[in-house]
Amino acid sequence: AAAELVESLRDRAESAGQDAGLGQAALLQRAQRRADDLRRQNTKWQNLLSDEITDLLSDAEYDLRERTRKIVNTIDRTFDEGDPAKVWDEFAPWLDNALAEAVDVNYTWLADRAEWIAQAVAQCFGAQYDRALPDLRLDGSGVDGLDDVRRPKIEKFKVGQQAFTGLRGSYGGVLMFGLVTSLAGLPLINPVSIGAGAAFAAKTIKDEGGMRLQRRQAVAKQAAQRHVDDVFLRFSKECRDSIRVVQRRLRDHFTGLAEELADELTRERETIMAGTAERERRTVHIRREIDRLAGLHQRAGELGTIAGRQRRELSA
């Protein structure tokens, strides 16, 4: 019976050791799969963040350029149809407000897109990680610091200038028609030459006024378009800087998250290995105890055999 008990204990210890080994192997395999998944996640989120930031840089600049292009088209239409000397006071506030709105809308869109990128990258780690995202609030669009458009130097066609221009134009008309009518015996200054001079003066004033208007329109267009370009250059630079800030914050956040997950896996594997070593030590100890019991049983049997032999010898 004792031998059967020892053999049963050996079988149970061997079976328990095998079961424990299988369990430890399964745990190690699961930890290894998680480590492989984490490596794939790291590659995926890094590529996703890089691609999305590159797209955001391009899209944000295009969005701001498209909005300012529409403003420039309105500038062209305004000064193609109007006199800057008359419409500038009304035009300048509109331009400042339009640029401020374009910058503010672009900035708001950028902030929303940054939040979307953060959530998309978090999905690489699992849905449970999209609730603890970094603070992506930026410093502001800087609209309050936007400079007002400067009024260009717009020369008006004053009355004195018109009179001088008309006099210059009338001189040629009076002289030319006066010479022609003098062939008919009329004096140089006559009603015909005076009428021609008046007509020439009116046309000269009109032509000069048209040319001066075109110059004023060109000057106003250049001033307004230059202001739009300055605003675009300034805020496109600030936009790129803001995107880089977002990229660094997201990179640092998800790098830290990946390191935390890697540390958890390392601790889990160390715990599994430590448990395996402890079970092996206990298994060896149990086997030694079983072997010791088996030895004691064998020794007891030998002693019983010797005692029986001695009793038989004494009785004989």
C-alpha positions in Angstrom: 0.0 0.0 0.0 2.8 2.4 0.9 4.5 1.6 -2.5 1.3 2.3 -4.3 0.9 5.6 -2.4 4.5 6.7 -3.3 3.9 5.8 -6.9 0.6 7.7 -6.9 2.3 10.8 -5.4 5.0 10.6 -8.2 2.3 10.4 -10.9 0.5 13.4 -9.4 3.6 15.4 -9.1 4.6 14.6 -12.6 1.1 15.5 -13.9 1.0 18.7 -11.9 4.4 19.7 -13.2 3.3 19.0 -16.8 0.1 21.0 -16.4 2.0 23.9 -14.8 4.5 23.8 -17.6 1.7 23.9 -20.2 0.1 26.8 -18.4 3.3 28.8 -18.2 4.0 28.1 -21.9 0.5 29.5 -22.8 1.1 32.6 -20.7 4.5 33.2 -22.3 3.0 32.7 -25.8 0.3 35.2 -25.0 2.8 37.7 -23.7 4.9 37.2 -26.8 1.8 37.8 -29.0 1.1 41.0 -27.1 4.7 42.1 -27.6 4.4 41.4 -31.4 1.2 43.3 -31.5 2.8 46.3 -29.7 5.6 46.4 -32.2 3.1 46.4 -35.0 1.1 49.1 -33.3 4.2 51.3 -32.8 5.0 51.1 -36.5 1.4 51.8 -37.4 0.8 54.8 -35.2 4.2 56.4 -36.2 3.4 56.0 -39.9 -0.1 57.3 -39.4 1.0 60.3 -37.4 3.6 61.2 -39.9 1.2 60.9 -42.9 -1.6 62.8 -41.2 0.7 65.7 -40.2 2.1 65.9 -43.7 -1.4 66.0 -45.1 -2.4 68.6 -42.5 0.5 70.9 -43.4 -0.5 70.8 -47.1 -4.3 71.0 -46.5 -4.0 73.9 -44.0 -1.8 76.0 -46.3 -4.2 75.2 -49.2 -7.2 76.2 -47.2 -5.7 79.5 -46.2 -4.5 80.2 -49.7 -7.9 79.4 -51.2 -9.6 81.8 -48.7 -7.2 84.6 -49.4 -7.5 84.0 -53.2 -11.2 84.6 -53.0 -10.4 87.9 -51.1 -8.0 88.9 -53.9 -10.6 88.2 -56.5 -13.0 90.5 -54.7 -10.3 93.2 -54.5 -9.8 93.0 -58.3 -13.6 93.3 -58.9 -13.9 96.2 -56.5 -11.2 98.3 -58.0 -12.0 97.4 -61.6 -15.4 98.9 -61.1 -14.8 101.6 -58.4 -12.6 104.6 -57.8 -10.3 103.9 -54.9 -10.5 107.6 -53.9 -14.2 107.1 -53.3 -14.5 103.5 -52.1 -11.4 103.0 -50.0 -12.8 104.1 -46.7 -15.5 101.5 -47.0 -13.3 98.9 -48.6 -10.5 98.9 -45.9 -12.7 97.7 -42.9 -14.2 95.0 -45.1 -10.7 93.8 -46.1 -9.5 93.7 -42.5 -12.7 91.8 -41.4 -12.5 89.3 -44.3 -8.8 88.5 -43.5 -9.5 88.1 -39.8 -12.4 85.8 -40.6 -10.3 83.7 -43.0 -7.5 83.3 -40.5 -9.9 82.5 -37.6 -11.8 79.9 -39.7 -8.6 78.3 -40.9 -7.3 78.1 -37.3 -10.6 76.6 -36.0 -10.5 74.0 -38.8 -6.8 73.2 -37.9 -7.7 72.6 -34.2 -10.6 70.3 -35.2 -8.3 68.3 -37.6 -5.7 68.0 -34.9 -8.2 66.5 -32.5 -9.3 64.0 -35.2 -5.7 63.0 -35.8 -5.2 62.4 -32.1 -8.2 60.1 -31.9 -7.2 58.3 -35.1 -3.7 57.6 -33.7 -5.2 56.5 -30.4 -7.2 53.9 -32.2 -4.0 52.1 -33.1 -3.6 51.2 -29.4 -7.3 50.4 -28.9 -10.6 52.1 -28.3 -9.8 52.4 -24.5 -6.9 54.9 -25.2 -8.8 57.6 -27.1 -10.2 59.1 -23.9 -6.9 60.2 -22.3 -5.5 62.3 -25.1 -3.0 65.2 -24.6 -4.1 68.8 -24.4 -3.9 70.1 -28.0 -5.1 73.6 -27.3 -2.9 76.1 -29.1 -2.0 79.7 -28.3 -4.6 81.3 -30.5 -4.9 82.3 -34.1 -3.4 85.8 -33.5 -6.3 87.6 -35.2 -6.2 90.3 -32.6 -2.7 91.2 -33.6 -3.6 91.5 -37.3 -2.4 94.8 -38.8 -4.9 97.0 -40.6 -4.4 97.6 -44.3 -2.5 100.8 -45.0 -4.1 103.4 -47.2 -2.0 103.9 -50.3 -1.1 107.3 -51.7 -4.1 107.9 -54.0 -3.8 111.1 -56.1 -7.0 112.8 -56.9 -7.6 114.8 -60.1 -8.1 118.2 -58.5 -9.8 121.2 -60.1 -6.6 123.0 -60.7 -5.1 120.0 -62.5 -8.2 119.6 -64.6 -8.0 123.3 -65.6 -4.4 123.0 -66.6 -5.0 119.8 -68.5 -8.0 121.4 -70.3 -6.0 124.5 -71.2 -3.2 122.3 -72.6 -5.7 120.3 -74.7 -7.6 123.4 -75.9 -4.5 125.1 -77.1 -3.9 122.5 -79.8 -7.6 122.6 -80.9 -7.7 126.4 -81.1 -4.4 126.5 -83.0 -5.3 123.8 -85.5 -8.8 124.9 -86.3 -7.8 128.6 -86.2 -5.2 128.0 -88.9 -7.7 126.1 -91.0 -10.3 128.8 -90.7 -7.8 131.5 -91.3 -7.6 130.3 -94.9 -11.2 131.4 -95.2 -10.2 134.8 -94.0 -11.3 134.4 -90.4 -9.1 135.4 -87.5 -7.2 132.8 -85.6 -9.5 133.2 -82.6 -13.0 132.6 -83.8 -16.1 130.8 -82.7 -15.1 127.6 -84.6 -11.6 127.5 -83.2 -12.9 128.3 -79.7 -15.5 125.5 -80.0 -12.9 123.1 -81.2 -10.6 124.1 -78.3 -13.4 123.4 -75.8 -14.0 120.0 -77.4 -10.3 119.2 -77.3 -10.1 120.4 -73.6 -13.0 118.2 -72.6 -11.5 115.1 -74.3 -8.1 115.8 -72.8 -9.6 116.1 -69.3 -11.6 112.9 -69.8 -8.6 110.9 -71.1 -6.3 112.2 -68.3 -9.0 111.5 -65.7 -9.3 107.9 -67.1 -5.6 107.4 -67.0 -5.3 108.7 -63.4 -8.2 106.5 -62.4 -6.5 103.4 -63.8 -3.3 104.4 -61.9 -5.3 104.8 -58.7 -6.9 101.4 -59.3 -3.6 99.8 -59.9 -2.0 101.4 -56.8 -5.0 100.3 -54.6 -4.9 96.8 -56.0 -1.2 96.5 -55.3 -1.5 97.8 -51.8 -4.4 95.5 -51.0 -2.9 92.4 -52.6 0.4 93.1 -50.9 -1.4 93.3 -47.5 -3.1 90.0 -48.3 0.2 88.4 -49.2 1.8 89.6 -45.9 -1.1 88.2 -43.9 -0.9 84.9 -45.7 2.9 84.6 -45.2 2.6 85.4 -41.5 -0.2 83.1 -40.7 0.9 80.3 -42.9 4.1 80.3 -40.9 2.2 80.4 -37.6 0.0 77.6 -38.9 3.0 75.4 -39.7 4.5 76.1 -36.3 1.2 75.2 -34.6 1.0 71.9 -36.5 4.6 71.1 -35.5 3.6 71.7 -31.8 0.7 69.3 -32.3 3.0 66.7 -33.8 5.4 67.0 -30.9 2.7 66.7 -28.3 1.1 63.7 -30.0 4.5 62.0 -30.6 5.6 62.5 -26.9 2.2 61.3 -25.6 2.0 58.1 -27.7 5.7 57.4 -27.3 5.2 57.5 -23.5 2.1 55.3 -23.9 4.0 52.7 -26.0 6.8 52.7 -23.4 4.3 52.1 -20.6 2.7 49.2 -22.4 6.2 47.8 -23.2 7.1 48.0 -19.5 3.9 46.3 -18.5 4.7 43.4 -20.9 8.2 43.2 -19.5 7.0 43.0 -15.9 4.4 40.4 -17.0 7.0 38.2 -18.6 9.3 38.6 -15.6 6.4 37.5 -13.3 5.7 34.5 -15.5 9.3 33.5 -15.6 9.6 34.0 -11.8 6.5 31.8 -11.3 7.9 29.2 -13.6 11.2 29.1 -11.6 9.3 28.9 -8.3 7.1 26.0 -9.6 10.1 24.1 -10.9 11.8 24.6 -7.5 8.8 23.3 -5.6 8.4 20.4 -8.0 12.0 19.3 -7.5 11.5 19.6 -3.7 8.3 17.5 -3.8 10.1 14.8 -5.9 12.9 14.7 -3.5 10.5 14.3 -0.6 8.7 11.5 -2.5 12.1 9.8 -3.2 12.9 10.2 0.5 9.6 8.6 1.5 10.2 5.8 -1.0 13.7 5.3 0.5 12.2 5.2 4.0 9.6 2.7 2.9 12.3 0.5 1.3 14.4 0.7 4.4 11.5 -0.2 6.6 10.8 -3.2 4.4 14.4 -4.4 4.6 14.3 -4.0 8.4 11.1 -6.0 8.6 12.7 -8.8 6.5 15.7 -8.9 8.8 13.6 -9.0 12.0 11.4 -11.8 10.6 14.5 -13.9 9.8 15.9 -13.4 13.2 12.6 -14.5 14.9 12.7 -17.7 12.8 16.3 -18.4 13.8 15.5 -18.0 17.5 12.4 -20.2 17.3 14.5 -22.9 15.6 
